[in-house]
Amino acid sequence: MQRSASRTAPYLFLSPFVLSFLIFGAYPIIRSMILSLYITSGPEAQHFVGLGNYRYLLQDPDFWTAFRNTATFAVGSVVLQLPLSLGLAILLNRHDIRGRNVFRFIFFSPNLMGLVFSALLFMLILAPKFGLLNAGLHALFGLPLTTRWLSTPALVMPALILVALWLYTGFNMVYFLAALQGVDTELYEAATIDGAGRWAQFWHVTLPGIKPVLIFVVVLSTIGSFQLFELAFLLLGNSSGPDQAGLTIVMYLYQNGFLGGDLGYAAAIGWTLAGMVLILAIVQLRLTGAGREER
Amino acid sequence: MRRTIVYGVLVLFSILCLVPMVWLAVSAFKANADFHAYAFMPPPDRLTVANFSSLFKQMPFLRFMMNSFFVAGVTVMVQLFFSSLGGFALAKYAFAGKKVIMGVMLATMMIPGPVLLAPMYELIYHLRLIDSHLGLIVPGMVNVFGMFLFRQSMQSVPDEMLQAARIDGCNEFQIFWHVVIPVSRPIIGAFCLIAFMGTWNSFLWPQIILQSSDRFTLPIGLNQMVGVYEADYGAMMAGTLLAVLPVVVLFFLLQKEFIAGLTKGAVKG
């Protein structure tokens, strides 16, 4: 009797997941594919257009603006965040540094603010005249107090990248610290005996040692950056900023689906985004040879 | 000498990390007129609590906070129960279809959330859950990441313990509840913190389905304030400060478990 109980038990225990996956995972995925073949207005009226949404999307200048902005944000964030968080992790991994836990906590602490409330805070930090950023730049470099970060098209994306940098650098650092602690210290000793300097040790011991985590963080940051919405929406509002400088792919999806009521086009934008994210992940994994190494 | 440089760099970045948060705390007590006069800190005697009273007067701030607590509390509890139960099944039983379920879980984590927004809205609309807290809670009942987390940590519970409980006459659920859950406290703490932060900060989905202001959660309510009371910076910062506090408190309560949970995951990983 106990035998049969332990045979059915795992299925019972997993049934909430299976049920919720079927209703809120599998069904929406399929429905989303179907929906992307329709032009809709609101959740009720629908008109079949086949691949029309995708064809339209490829020539939609606004979509490409959104794509360019999102890609700029992703490249900017990853290129700035990763070396910085890796550098900080390496410094904090030195054994002769006191107060390592305090520094770790401080670097991680912006994460406690969370994305949404950070955006509300930075709305004032980025403001002209009384904003903290301008005041700081003025005090340090004598730059004008009137820089309008969020209404100057060329400055919108750098401003968003800056907020993301403040928010996520410490988070990535935690991953790198965990990875660094897994690197075999004997390798460093061997490298020192062989006469390898700090740079040589970094290239030949540290980097290969943390490679899996490095790839993981790069891929995840890129995928996350491509889903940028909250920062842009909260800091710039529905209008997505001057000259659409803050229009991101998810924001464009939101505008079409939930302000414009065309859920079909929104679904098509969603699948295009999913395709891009997938291609990016595959390219990054290929470039870094992650798949080859395991064989 | 080298060490001095290292400390210099670490201290510099600490300052850059902390300054925005200190500015938030100061600004919450800064009179609106003083925002222009003092970039960072006004003289201490000019600090005021007026922002907080204006915050409570201008909008149902307490209401927003209770809504956020309700939605986050229920979501975390439900997710905790289902994720730990599922994680236990995956960690401790061999059964047909296990690989399929793990594969599906991985695939679910790969699909970007925004892909599902349109059909999910449609679904919630047909279930008549638009503008309800249930519409926020129901789609997120199972946390796949949490299930992986629990599976990871529960694998280290010795089989002998489960076997002993079976001999003592426990059924499979009792084993989960009385044997496995008590020894999983660190990972439960870590999970609660992660899940709470996720729900507390959730913006896009509530923004889509909530309509009446008395149902708004904090992120939606505060953002609404930006448009309507544009010049009341002080109240905005007071609201943001209060909105962030619960996460900070929870972090300090669960800090030990959080770190223990993370290192456990890292060691096993």
Contacts between the chains, C-beta under 8 A, distances in Angstrom:
chain1	res1	chain2	res2	distance
A	2	B	166	6.3
A	5	B	171	6.3
A	5	B	172	5.7
A	6	B	93	7.0
A	6	B	166	7.9
A	6	B	172	5.7
A	7	B	95	7.1
A	9	B	89	7.2
A	9	B	93	6.7
A	9	B	172	3.7
A	9	B	173	7.4
A	10	B	89	3.9
A	10	B	90	7.8
A	10	B	93	3.9
A	10	B	95	4.7
A	10	B	98	7.7
A	11	B	89	7.9
A	11	B	95	6.9
A	13	B	85	4.7
A	13	B	86	6.1
A	13	B	88	6.2
A	13	B	89	3.8
A	13	B	172	7.9
A	13	B	176	7.3
A	14	B	85	7.9
A	14	B	86	5.2
A	14	B	89	5.0
A	14	B	90	7.5
A	14	B	101	6.3
A	16	B	82	4.3
A	16	B	85	7.0
A	16	B	86	6.9
A	16	B	141	6.9
A	16	B	142	6.1
A	17	B	82	6.5
A	17	B	86	4.7
A	17	B	101	7.6
A	17	B	105	7.9
A	17	B	142	4.9
A	17	B	144	7.7
A	17	B	147	6.6
A	18	B	101	7.4
A	20	B	82	7.6
A	20	B	141	5.1
A	20	B	142	4.5
A	21	B	104	6.6
A	21	B	108	6.8
A	21	B	142	7.2
A	23	B	123	7.8
A	24	B	116	7.9
A	24	B	120	7.0
A	24	B	123	7.6
A	24	B	138	7.7
A	24	B	139	4.8
A	24	B	141	7.8
A	25	B	108	5.5
A	25	B	116	7.9
A	27	B	119	7.4
A	27	B	123	7.2
A	28	B	116	4.5
A	28	B	119	3.9
A	28	B	120	5.3
A	28	B	123	6.4
A	29	B	111	6.9
A	29	B	115	7.5
A	29	B	116	6.9
A	29	B	119	7.8
A	31	B	119	3.9
A	31	B	122	7.1
A	31	B	123	7.5
A	32	B	115	5.9
A	32	B	116	6.2
A	32	B	118	6.1
A	32	B	119	4.4
A	35	B	118	5.7
A	35	B	119	5.8
A	35	B	122	7.3
A	43	B	121	6.9
A	43	B	122	4.7
A	43	B	125	4.5
A	43	B	126	7.3
A	88	B	10	7.6
A	88	B	13	6.4
A	91	B	6	5.3
A	91	B	9	6.4
A	91	B	10	6.1
A	92	B	10	7.4
A	94	B	6	6.8
A	96	B	3	6.3
A	97	B	3	7.6
A	97	B	6	6.4
A	97	B	7	7.5
A	97	B	10	7.4
A	103	B	10	5.2
A	103	B	14	6.3
A	106	B	14	4.6
A	106	B	17	5.4
A	106	B	18	6.3
A	107	B	13	6.7
A	107	B	14	7.3
A	107	B	17	5.8
A	109	B	17	6.3
A	109	B	18	7.3
A	109	B	21	6.9
A	110	B	17	5.9
A	110	B	20	7.5
A	110	B	21	7.2
A	112	B	197	7.8
A	112	B	244	7.0
A	112	B	247	5.3
A	112	B	248	5.5
A	112	B	251	5.6
A	113	B	21	6.8
A	113	B	244	5.6
A	113	B	247	8.0
A	114	B	197	6.2
A	114	B	200	6.8
A	114	B	201	3.8
A	114	B	244	7.3
A	114	B	247	6.6
A	115	B	201	5.8
A	115	B	203	7.6
A	116	B	201	5.0
A	116	B	203	4.8
A	116	B	219	4.3
A	116	B	223	7.8
A	117	B	201	7.2
A	117	B	219	7.4
A	117	B	222	7.9
A	117	B	240	5.3
A	117	B	243	5.6
A	117	B	244	5.2
A	118	B	20	8.0
A	120	B	222	5.9
A	120	B	223	7.1
A	120	B	226	7.5
A	120	B	236	6.7
A	120	B	240	4.8
A	121	B	20	6.1
A	121	B	21	8.0
A	121	B	23	7.8
A	121	B	24	5.2
A	121	B	237	7.4
A	121	B	240	5.7
A	122	B	20	7.3
A	123	B	226	6.9
A	123	B	236	7.8
A	124	B	27	6.8
A	124	B	233	5.7
A	124	B	236	7.1
A	124	B	237	6.7
A	125	B	20	5.9
A	125	B	23	6.8
A	129	B	36	6.3
A	130	B	35	4.5
A	130	B	36	4.9
A	130	B	39	6.8
A	130	B	233	7.7
A	132	B	19	7.3
A	132	B	20	7.0
A	132	B	23	5.2
A	132	B	39	6.6
A	132	B	40	7.1
A	135	B	39	3.4
A	135	B	40	7.0
A	136	B	19	8.0
A	136	B	39	8.0
A	139	B	39	7.8
A	166	B	16	7.5
A	166	B	17	7.2
A	166	B	20	6.6
A	170	B	17	6.8
A	174	B	262	7.8
A	178	B	262	7.7
A	178	B	266	4.7
A	182	B	266	7.8
A	223	B	112	7.1
A	226	B	112	7.4
A	227	B	112	5.5
A	227	B	113	6.8
A	227	B	114	6.1
A	229	B	114	7.4
A	229	B	203	7.9
A	229	B	204	5.7
A	230	B	203	5.0
A	230	B	204	6.7
A	233	B	203	7.7
A	233	B	204	7.9
A	233	B	207	7.8
A	234	B	203	7.5
A	234	B	223	5.9
A	234	B	226	8.0
A	237	B	227	7.6
A	249	B	114	8.0
A	250	B	114	4.8
A	250	B	204	7.6
A	253	B	114	5.7
A	253	B	117	6.8
A	254	B	117	7.7
A	254	B	204	7.3
A	254	B	208	7.7
A	257	B	117	6.5
A	257	B	118	5.1
A	257	B	121	7.4
A	258	B	117	7.9
A	258	B	121	7.2
A	258	B	208	5.4
A	263	B	118	4.1
A	263	B	119	7.8
A	263	B	121	6.7
A	263	B	122	6.2
A	264	B	118	7.6
A	266	B	117	6.7
A	266	B	118	4.4
A	267	B	115	7.7
A	267	B	118	4.4
A	267	B	119	6.9
A	270	B	112	7.5
A	270	B	114	5.3
A	270	B	115	3.9
A	270	B	116	7.5
A	270	B	117	6.7
A	270	B	118	6.6
A	271	B	115	6.2
A	273	B	112	5.9
A	273	B	114	6.3
A	273	B	115	6.9
A	274	B	111	6.3
A	274	B	112	5.4
A	274	B	115	5.0
A	277	B	112	5.5
A	278	B	110	7.8
